[in-house]
Amino acid sequence: MLFLNAGIALFFPIAQATEEEFDAQLAGTTALQLVGLVEEQARAVLFLASEDASFISGTELIVDGGYIPYALK
């Protein structure tokens, strides 16, 4: 069993419509100072579903730009 823990991500059309201040404030909640896109999280899902991940089992893949450790500070 695999588990993907996805963090904050913006759907591209919403990201385009979002004001820069909002983006900056949201990005400030992650260690990478970035807001992820749904496409970035989808690539992690595609990797886990691929043959390249055939020996990965029983784990959690956190795709959140460092939100969890940064938020716990």
LINMOSUL-V160379 format. One record per backbone hydrogen bond with DSSP energy under -1.0 kcal/mol. NH is the residue of the N-H (numbers start at 0). CO is the residue of the C=O. E is the energy in kcal/mol with one decimal. If there is no record, write none. Layout:
# LINMOSUL-V160379
NH,CO,E
NH,CO,E
This chain:
# LINMOSUL-V160379
2,58,-2.0
4,60,-2.6
6,62,-2.4
9,35,-2.6
13,10,-1.0
14,10,-2.3
15,11,-2.1
16,12,-1.4
17,13,-1.2
22,18,-2.1
23,19,-2.6
24,20,-2.4
25,21,-2.6
26,22,-2.9
27,23,-1.6
28,25,-1.7
29,26,-1.9
31,64,-2.1
32,29,-1.1
37,9,-1.3
40,36,-1.4
41,37,-2.5
42,38,-1.8
43,39,-1.1
44,40,-1.7
45,41,-2.7
46,42,-2.2
47,43,-2.3
48,44,-1.8
49,46,-1.4
52,49,-1.2
53,50,-1.8
55,52,-1.7
60,2,-3.0
62,4,-2.5
69,65,-1.6
70,66,-2.9
71,67,-1.3
72,69,-1.1
